[in-house]
């Protein structure tokens, strides 16, 4: 049998590159903030205060989308490529949704209007999908137990 050797290539330069990019970003920020600073000081707004007119941060939306994707995968709405079947894990889906709820609660008052909208709409849709999946699971469990979910009153079929 032929022995296959694998090589691991570690890019040690990435740390230096990231540090350099951070330094360049810091140098750009003071130049941009000095021109905007007089306006914010005159209006009395602090630079750390949330601005309801500001656009949403793409990193925040990315975080919400990442958590939503995880929840949708656990709800069986998304499947892994190459797999014919989906896996439903309601406990993990609930946990991902609970994390989004916690994120909403902890960031309340610190988000732009767009960020709040994205967060609330994503959460509402995930909660709707979760409730539908729970109902499906309950109906399936009843059928497996020999109970007809459509005939819960026990009336004889006609």
N, C-alpha and C positions, 0 to 999 in steps of 0.2 A: 504494500500500500504506500502511496506517495504521501509524504508529509507536507502539509501546506503550512507555510509560515505567514503569519500576518504581521503587518507593521502598523504601529500606532504612531500617527503623526500629531504632535502636540504643537500648536501654534502659540509659542510663548510671547510673541510680539503683540497679541491682541490686547493684553493688559496695558501695555505702553500706548497703543493706539487709542484705547478708550480713555485713558488719562489725558492724552493730548487733545482729544475731542472735547472732553469736559473743560479743559483749560481754555480752549478756543471759544466755547460757548459762554464761559464766564466773562471773557473779555468782550464779547459782543453784547452781553446783557447790560453792563454798566454804560456802554455807549448809547444803547437804545433807551435805557431808563433815565439818563440825564436829560434827554430831550423831552421825555414824558413826565418827569418828576415835577416840574413847576405846575403843570395842570392838575395833578393829583393833590399837590399840597394846597393849591388854591381852593379846590373843591372840598377839602377836608377829608377826603377818602384815604384810608390807609392802603398801602400796596398789597397787604395780605387780605383785605376784605373781599368777600365774594362779590362779583359784579353780575347782576341779573341779566345785563345786556351782553355779557361776554359769551363768546361761542364755547361750545363744549370742548373738553380736552380729549383728544383721540385716544390717549392712554386709558382714560377712565372708561370710555366707551368700549375699548378693547377688553378691559377687565370684566365689564358687565357681559360682553359677548362671550368671553371665554367661560364664565360661570354658567351662562345660559346654554351654551353648547354642551357643557358637561351635564347639565340637568336634562337636556333634550336627549342626549345619548342614553342616560340612565332610564329615561321614560320610554326608550325604544323608538323614538322619532328619527334617530340617526343611527346608521349602522356602520360598522367598520368596513372599509373597502375589502372586497374579496370574500366577505362572509355573506352567506345567503340568509341568515336569520339574525334577528335583533335580540338583544338581551334587555329585559326590563328589571330594574332594581329600584323599587320605590323608596327604599330607605336612603340610598345614596342620592336619588333625585330630590327627596325632601331636604336632605342635608345641603345640597347645592342651592336650593331655593331659600333655605333658612340663612345661608351666608349672604345672599343678595338682600334679604330683608334686613339683616344686621348692618350691611353696608349702607342701605338706605337710612336706617335709624342713626347710625354713627355720623353720617355726612349731612344730616338734615340741617339746612340753613347755610351750608358751605358750597352748594352746587349751583351752577348756572341753570337757567330755565331749561335749556336744551338737555343738560345732563339729568335734571330731575325728570323730564319727560321720558327720556330714554330708559331710565331706571324704572319708573313707574309702569310704563307700557310693557317692558320686558317682564317685569314681575307679575303683572296681571295676566299676561299670556301664559307664562309658565304655571301659574296657579290654576288657570283654567285647564291646561293640558294635564296637570297632575290630578285634578279632581276627576276628569274624564277617564284617566288610566286607572284610578282607584275603583271607579264604578265598573269598569271592564273586568278588573281582577275579581271584584266581589261577585259579579254575574257568572264568571267562569268557575269560581269556587262553588257557587250554588249549583251549577249544572253538574259539576263533578260529584257533588253530594246527592244528585238525583232530584234536586228541587228545580222546578220550572220557574225562572224569575218572572215570566209573564203571567203566571197563575199562582200568585202567592196567597190568595184567599182560599184556595182549596176547592174551588168550584169544579165540578166534573167537566171534562172537555166535551164538546158537542160534536 
